[in-house]
Amino acid sequence: MLKALMISVIKGYKRFVSPFLPKSCRFYPTCSDYAILAIEKYGVFKGSLKAVWRVLRCNPFSSGGIDYP
């Protein structure tokens, strides 16, 4: 149940907030898609930690690239 709630929040962010922000993700899949994949694969706690680590790595000093959970 918590997993579905977290994924719904991320999908809401993608639909209602993300379109108004500049495109700046250096990775594929995007950070929000990565978070959904990580939560589905690892569960809420570990998936959320992996998603937070990914967002912290998405910065101007990172080379980016393809990164799957």
PDB file as gemmi writes it, atoms N, CA and C in Angstrom:
CRYST1    1.000    1.000    1.000  90.00  90.00  90.00 P 1                      
ATOM      1  N   MET A   1       0.823  -1.191   0.000  1.00  0.00           N  
ATOM      2  CA  MET A   1       0.000   0.000   0.000  1.00  0.00           C  
ATOM      3  C   MET A   1       0.872   1.261   0.000  1.00  0.00           C  
ATOM      4  N   LEU A   2       1.922   1.272   0.809  1.00  0.00           N  
ATOM      5  CA  LEU A   2       2.830   2.421   0.847  1.00  0.00           C  
ATOM      6  C   LEU A   2       3.575   2.560  -0.478  1.00  0.00           C  
ATOM      7  N   LYS A   3       3.911   1.426  -1.080  1.00  0.00           N  
ATOM      8  CA  LYS A   3       4.597   1.438  -2.375  1.00  0.00           C  
ATOM      9  C   LYS A   3       3.724   2.132  -3.427  1.00  0.00           C  
ATOM     10  N   ALA A   4       2.445   1.794  -3.474  1.00  0.00           N  
ATOM     11  CA  ALA A   4       1.527   2.402  -4.437  1.00  0.00           C  
ATOM     12  C   ALA A   4       1.372   3.900  -4.174  1.00  0.00           C  
ATOM     13  N   LEU A   5       1.350   4.293  -2.912  1.00  0.00           N  
ATOM     14  CA  LEU A   5       1.243   5.709  -2.569  1.00  0.00           C  
ATOM     15  C   LEU A   5       2.473   6.484  -3.036  1.00  0.00           C  
ATOM     16  N   MET A   6       3.643   5.945  -2.784  1.00  0.00           N  
ATOM     17  CA  MET A   6       4.883   6.614  -3.202  1.00  0.00           C  
ATOM     18  C   MET A   6       4.943   6.753  -4.724  1.00  0.00           C  
ATOM     19  N   ILE A   7       4.579   5.698  -5.427  1.00  0.00           N  
ATOM     20  CA  ILE A   7       4.596   5.741  -6.891  1.00  0.00           C  
ATOM     21  C   ILE A   7       3.571   6.741  -7.407  1.00  0.00           C  
ATOM     22  N   SER A   8       2.416   6.831  -6.769  1.00  0.00           N  
ATOM     23  CA  SER A   8       1.398   7.806  -7.165  1.00  0.00           C  
ATOM     24  C   SER A   8       1.891   9.239  -6.962  1.00  0.00           C  
ATOM     25  N   VAL A   9       2.593   9.477  -5.872  1.00  0.00           N  
ATOM     26  CA  VAL A   9       3.147  10.815  -5.611  1.00  0.00           C  
ATOM     27  C   VAL A   9       4.172  11.181  -6.692  1.00  0.00           C  
ATOM     28  N   ILE A  10       5.026  10.242  -7.050  1.00  0.00           N  
ATOM     29  CA  ILE A  10       6.036  10.506  -8.081  1.00  0.00           C  
ATOM     30  C   ILE A  10       5.371  10.754  -9.431  1.00  0.00           C  
ATOM     31  N   LYS A  11       4.364   9.957  -9.761  1.00  0.00           N  
ATOM     32  CA  LYS A  11       3.647  10.157 -11.026  1.00  0.00           C  
ATOM     33  C   LYS A  11       2.913  11.499 -11.035  1.00  0.00           C  
ATOM     34  N   GLY A  12       2.390  11.917  -9.890  1.00  0.00           N  
ATOM     35  CA  GLY A  12       1.767  13.235  -9.786  1.00  0.00           C  
ATOM     36  C   GLY A  12       2.784  14.341 -10.013  1.00  0.00           C  
ATOM     37  N   TYR A  13       3.963  14.178  -9.450  1.00  0.00           N  
ATOM     38  CA  TYR A  13       5.050  15.139  -9.679  1.00  0.00           C  
ATOM     39  C   TYR A  13       5.383  15.213 -11.166  1.00  0.00           C  
ATOM     40  N   LYS A  14       5.503  14.047 -11.808  1.00  0.00           N  
ATOM     41  CA  LYS A  14       5.836  14.022 -13.236  1.00  0.00           C  
ATOM     42  C   LYS A  14       4.773  14.713 -14.080  1.00  0.00           C  
ATOM     43  N   ARG A  15       3.523  14.586 -13.678  1.00  0.00           N  
ATOM     44  CA  ARG A  15       2.433  15.127 -14.489  1.00  0.00           C  
ATOM     45  C   ARG A  15       2.165  16.607 -14.228  1.00  0.00           C  
ATOM     46  N   PHE A  16       2.240  17.029 -12.954  1.00  0.00           N  
ATOM     47  CA  PHE A  16       1.806  18.382 -12.615  1.00  0.00           C  
ATOM     48  C   PHE A  16       2.932  19.364 -12.304  1.00  0.00           C  
ATOM     49  N   VAL A  17       4.098  18.898 -11.902  1.00  0.00           N  
ATOM     50  CA  VAL A  17       5.185  19.806 -11.520  1.00  0.00           C  
ATOM     51  C   VAL A  17       6.302  19.807 -12.569  1.00  0.00           C  
ATOM     52  N   SER A  18       6.728  18.642 -12.981  1.00  0.00           N  
ATOM     53  CA  SER A  18       7.868  18.504 -13.876  1.00  0.00           C  
ATOM     54  C   SER A  18       7.742  19.276 -15.198  1.00  0.00           C  
ATOM     55  N   PRO A  19       6.563  19.351 -15.817  1.00  0.00           N  
ATOM     56  CA  PRO A  19       6.470  20.101 -17.084  1.00  0.00           C  
ATOM     57  C   PRO A  19       6.818  21.582 -16.961  1.00  0.00           C  
ATOM     58  N   PHE A  20       6.741  22.128 -15.756  1.00  0.00           N  
ATOM     59  CA  PHE A  20       7.028  23.544 -15.563  1.00  0.00           C  
ATOM     60  C   PHE A  20       8.479  23.824 -15.185  1.00  0.00           C  
ATOM     61  N   LEU A  21       9.277  22.776 -15.053  1.00  0.00           N  
ATOM     62  CA  LEU A  21      10.683  22.921 -14.707  1.00  0.00           C  
ATOM     63  C   LEU A  21      11.545  22.751 -15.953  1.00  0.00           C  
ATOM     64  N   PRO A  22      12.721  23.383 -15.983  1.00  0.00           N  
ATOM     65  CA  PRO A  22      13.594  23.199 -17.150  1.00  0.00           C  
ATOM     66  C   PRO A  22      14.108  21.759 -17.237  1.00  0.00           C  
ATOM     67  N   LYS A  23      14.287  21.273 -18.453  1.00  0.00           N  
ATOM     68  CA  LYS A  23      14.810  19.923 -18.667  1.00  0.00           C  
ATOM     69  C   LYS A  23      16.296  19.925 -18.324  1.00  0.00           C  
ATOM     70  N   SER A  24      16.673  19.165 -17.300  1.00  0.00           N  
ATOM     71  CA  SER A  24      18.065  19.209 -16.874  1.00  0.00           C  
ATOM     72  C   SER A  24      18.610  17.856 -16.430  1.00  0.00           C  
ATOM     73  N   CYS A  25      17.842  16.783 -16.571  1.00  0.00           N  
ATOM     74  CA  CYS A  25      18.318  15.486 -16.103  1.00  0.00           C  
ATOM     75  C   CYS A  25      19.434  14.985 -17.010  1.00  0.00           C  
ATOM     76  N   ARG A  26      20.515  14.535 -16.401  1.00  0.00           N  
ATOM     77  CA  ARG A  26      21.681  14.070 -17.133  1.00  0.00           C  
ATOM     78  C   ARG A  26      21.695  12.564 -17.331  1.00  0.00           C  
ATOM     79  N   PHE A  27      20.727  11.897 -16.771  1.00  0.00           N  
ATOM     80  CA  PHE A  27      20.696  10.445 -16.820  1.00  0.00           C  
ATOM     81  C   PHE A  27      19.504   9.947 -17.626  1.00  0.00           C  
ATOM     82  N   TYR A  28      19.596   8.694 -18.053  1.00  0.00           N  
ATOM     83  CA  TYR A  28      18.470   7.978 -18.630  1.00  0.00           C  
ATOM     84  C   TYR A  28      18.338   6.677 -17.867  1.00  0.00           C  
ATOM     85  N   PRO A  29      17.204   6.323 -17.366  1.00  0.00           N  
ATOM     86  CA  PRO A  29      15.936   7.045 -17.359  1.00  0.00           C  
ATOM     87  C   PRO A  29      16.005   8.268 -16.441  1.00  0.00           C  
ATOM     88  N   THR A  30      15.022   9.140 -16.572  1.00  0.00           N  
ATOM     89  CA  THR A  30      15.022  10.354 -15.749  1.00  0.00           C  
ATOM     90  C   THR A  30      14.959   9.977 -14.270  1.00  0.00           C  
ATOM     91  N   CYS A  31      15.260  10.908 -13.414  1.00  0.00           N  
ATOM     92  CA  CYS A  31      15.309  10.629 -11.974  1.00  0.00           C  
ATOM     93  C   CYS A  31      13.965  10.143 -11.436  1.00  0.00           C  
ATOM     94  N   SER A  32      12.865  10.706 -11.918  1.00  0.00           N  
ATOM     95  CA  SER A  32      11.561  10.256 -11.430  1.00  0.00           C  
ATOM     96  C   SER A  32      11.232   8.852 -11.945  1.00  0.00           C  
ATOM     97  N   ASP A  33      11.583   8.552 -13.182  1.00  0.00           N  
ATOM     98  CA  ASP A  33      11.387   7.184 -13.692  1.00  0.00           C  
ATOM     99  C   ASP A  33      12.267   6.202 -12.936  1.00  0.00           C  
ATOM    100  N   TYR A  34      13.492   6.622 -12.640  1.00  0.00           N  
ATOM    101  CA  TYR A  34      14.405   5.784 -11.865  1.00  0.00           C  
ATOM    102  C   TYR A  34      13.825   5.495 -10.479  1.00  0.00           C  
ATOM    103  N   ALA A  35      13.239   6.512  -9.864  1.00  0.00           N  
ATOM    104  CA  ALA A  35      12.657   6.326  -8.532  1.00  0.00           C  
ATOM    105  C   ALA A  35      11.516   5.310  -8.570  1.00  0.00           C  
ATOM    106  N   ILE A  36      10.679   5.394  -9.588  1.00  0.00           N  
ATOM    107  CA  ILE A  36       9.583   4.437  -9.712  1.00  0.00           C  
ATOM    108  C   ILE A  36      10.131   3.022  -9.899  1.00  0.00           C  
ATOM    109  N   LEU A  37      11.108   2.866 -10.778  1.00  0.00           N  
ATOM    110  CA  LEU A  37      11.703   1.549 -11.008  1.00  0.00           C  
ATOM    111  C   LEU A  37      12.361   1.004  -9.744  1.00  0.00           C  
ATOM    112  N   ALA A  38      13.075   1.860  -9.021  1.00  0.00           N  
ATOM    113  CA  ALA A  38      13.768   1.422  -7.808  1.00  0.00           C  
ATOM    114  C   ALA A  38      12.779   1.014  -6.720  1.00  0.00           C  
ATOM    115  N   ILE A  39      11.703   1.765  -6.563  1.00  0.00           N  
ATOM    116  CA  ILE A  39      10.702   1.424  -5.545  1.00  0.00           C  
ATOM    117  C   ILE A  39      10.001   0.124  -5.907  1.00  0.00           C  
ATOM    118  N   GLU A  40       9.704  -0.065  -7.188  1.00  0.00           N  
ATOM    119  CA  GLU A  40       9.081  -1.318  -7.610  1.00  0.00           C  
ATOM    120  C   GLU A  40      10.007  -2.512  -7.395  1.00  0.00           C  
ATOM    121  N   LYS A  41      11.291  -2.311  -7.652  1.00  0.00           N  
ATOM    122  CA  LYS A  41      12.250  -3.422  -7.575  1.00  0.00           C  
ATOM    123  C   LYS A  41      12.703  -3.717  -6.149  1.00  0.00           C  
ATOM    124  N   TYR A  42      13.003  -2.686  -5.365  1.00  0.00           N  
ATOM    125  CA  TYR A  42      13.616  -2.860  -4.044  1.00  0.00           C  
ATOM    126  C   TYR A  42      12.687  -2.587  -2.865  1.00  0.00           C  
ATOM    127  N   GLY A  43      11.506  -2.064  -3.127  1.00  0.00           N  
ATOM    128  CA  GLY A  43      10.617  -1.718  -2.031  1.00  0.00           C  
ATOM    129  C   GLY A  43      10.749  -0.248  -1.669  1.00  0.00           C  
ATOM    130  N   VAL A  44       9.922   0.189  -0.741  1.00  0.00           N  
ATOM    131  CA  VAL A  44       9.837   1.615  -0.422  1.00  0.00           C  
ATOM    132  C   VAL A  44      11.119   2.135   0.217  1.00  0.00           C  
ATOM    133  N   PHE A  45      11.641   1.462   1.217  1.00  0.00           N  
ATOM    134  CA  PHE A  45      12.785   1.997   1.948  1.00  0.00           C  
ATOM    135  C   PHE A  45      14.054   2.024   1.093  1.00  0.00           C  
ATOM    136  N   LYS A  46      14.490   0.879   0.622  1.00  0.00           N  
ATOM    137  CA  LYS A  46      15.728   0.815  -0.159  1.00  0.00           C  
ATOM    138  C   LYS A  46      15.574   1.539  -1.502  1.00  0.00           C  
ATOM    139  N   GLY A  47      14.407   1.415  -2.138  1.00  0.00           N  
ATOM    140  CA  GLY A  47      14.172   2.107  -3.399  1.00  0.00           C  
ATOM    141  C   GLY A  47      14.219   3.617  -3.242  1.00  0.00           C  
ATOM    142  N   SER A  48      13.666   4.122  -2.138  1.00  0.00           N  
ATOM    143  CA  SER A  48      13.716   5.565  -1.879  1.00  0.00           C  
ATOM    144  C   SER A  48      15.138   6.038  -1.625  1.00  0.00           C  
ATOM    145  N   LEU A  49      15.907   5.246  -0.903  1.00  0.00           N  
ATOM    146  CA  LEU A  49      17.311   5.606  -0.682  1.00  0.00           C  
ATOM    147  C   LEU A  49      18.085   5.659  -1.990  1.00  0.00           C  
ATOM    148  N   LYS A  50      17.859   4.684  -2.861  1.00  0.00           N  
ATOM    149  CA  LYS A  50      18.523   4.673  -4.159  1.00  0.00           C  
ATOM    150  C   LYS A  50      18.095   5.870  -5.000  1.00  0.00           C  
ATOM    151  N   ALA A  51      16.816   6.245  -4.920  1.00  0.00           N  
ATOM    152  CA  ALA A  51      16.320   7.394  -5.667  1.00  0.00           C  
ATOM    153  C   ALA A  51      16.938   8.699  -5.158  1.00  0.00           C  
ATOM    154  N   VAL A  52      17.046   8.835  -3.849  1.00  0.00           N  
ATOM    155  CA  VAL A  52      17.660  10.040  -3.280  1.00  0.00           C  
ATOM    156  C   VAL A  52      19.132  10.121  -3.692  1.00  0.00           C  
ATOM    157  N   TRP A  53      19.828   9.002  -3.657  1.00  0.00           N  
ATOM    158  CA  TRP A  53      21.240   8.986  -4.074  1.00  0.00           C  
ATOM    159  C   TRP A  53      21.357   9.388  -5.539  1.00  0.00           C  
ATOM    160  N   ARG A  54      20.435   8.939  -6.358  1.00  0.00           N  
ATOM    161  CA  ARG A  54      20.443   9.288  -7.784  1.00  0.00           C  
ATOM    162  C   ARG A  54      20.235  10.784  -7.973  1.00  0.00           C  
ATOM    163  N   VAL A  55      19.286  11.379  -7.253  1.00  0.00           N  
ATOM    164  CA  VAL A  55      19.028  12.813  -7.371  1.00  0.00           C  
ATOM    165  C   VAL A  55      20.252  13.607  -6.926  1.00  0.00           C  
ATOM    166  N   LEU A  56      20.936  13.141  -5.899  1.00  0.00           N  
ATOM    167  CA  LEU A  56      22.144  13.830  -5.442  1.00  0.00           C  
ATOM    168  C   LEU A  56      23.265  13.756  -6.483  1.00  0.00           C  
ATOM    169  N   ARG A  57      23.287  12.686  -7.258  1.00  0.00           N  
ATOM    170  CA  ARG A  57      24.308  12.551  -8.303  1.00  0.00           C  
ATOM    171  C   ARG A  57      23.975  13.335  -9.557  1.00  0.00           C  
ATOM    172  N   CYS A  58      22.741  13.753  -9.712  1.00  0.00           N  
ATOM    173  CA  CYS A  58      22.314  14.487 -10.906  1.00  0.00           C  
ATOM    174  C   CYS A  58      22.637  15.968 -10.703  1.00  0.00           C  
ATOM    175  N   ASN A  59      23.855  16.334 -11.027  1.00  0.00           N  
ATOM    176  CA  ASN A  59      24.308  17.706 -10.841  1.00  0.00           C  
ATOM    177  C   ASN A  59      25.190  18.111 -12.021  1.00  0.00           C  
ATOM    178  N   PRO A  60      25.532  19.381 -12.134  1.00  0.00           N  
ATOM    179  CA  PRO A  60      26.318  19.840 -13.285  1.00  0.00           C  
ATOM    180  C   PRO A  60      27.715  19.208 -13.389  1.00  0.00           C  
ATOM    181  N   PHE A  61      28.227  18.639 -12.313  1.00  0.00           N  
ATOM    182  CA  PHE A  61      29.564  18.059 -12.336  1.00  0.00           C  
ATOM    183  C   PHE A  61      29.546  16.572 -12.718  1.00  0.00           C  
ATOM    184  N   SER A  62      28.356  16.017 -12.880  1.00  0.00           N  
ATOM    185  CA  SER A  62      28.205  14.610 -13.232  1.00  0.00           C  
ATOM    186  C   SER A  62      28.168  14.462 -14.755  1.00  0.00           C  
ATOM    187  N   SER A  63      28.768  13.379 -15.238  1.00  0.00           N  
ATOM    188  CA  SER A  63      28.750  13.141 -16.689  1.00  0.00           C  
ATOM    189  C   SER A  63      27.439  12.532 -17.145  1.00  0.00           C  
ATOM    190  N   GLY A  64      26.653  11.968 -16.224  1.00  0.00           N  
ATOM    191  CA  GLY A  64      25.363  11.387 -16.571  1.00  0.00           C  
ATOM    192  C   GLY A  64      25.508  10.063 -17.281  1.00  0.00           C  
ATOM    193  N   GLY A  65      24.535   9.714 -18.101  1.00  0.00           N  
ATOM    194  CA  GLY A  65      24.569   8.476 -18.858  1.00  0.00           C  
ATOM    195  C   GLY A  65      23.381   7.583 -18.549  1.00  0.00           C  
ATOM    196  N   ILE A  66      23.507   6.337 -18.938  1.00  0.00           N  
ATOM    197  CA  ILE A  66      22.449   5.364 -18.698  1.00  0.00           C  
ATOM    198  C   ILE A  66      22.690   4.728 -17.330  1.00  0.00           C  
ATOM    199  N   ASP A  67      21.641   4.703 -16.517  1.00  0.00           N  
ATOM    200  CA  ASP A  67      21.762   4.205 -15.149  1.00  0.00           C  
ATOM    201  C   ASP A  67      20.448   3.563 -14.741  1.00  0.00           C  
ATOM    202  N   TYR A  68      20.437   2.251 -14.670  1.00  0.00           N  
ATOM    203  CA  TYR A  68      19.241   1.526 -14.263  1.00  0.00           C  
ATOM    204  C   TYR A  68      19.404   1.068 -12.807  1.00  0.00           C  
ATOM    205  N   PRO A  69      18.274   0.976 -12.061  1.00  0.00           N  
ATOM    206  CA  PRO A  69      18.359   0.552 -10.660  1.00  0.00           C  
ATOM    207  C   PRO A  69      18.804  -0.879 -10.498  1.00  0.00           C  
TER     208      PRO A  69                                                      
END                                                                             
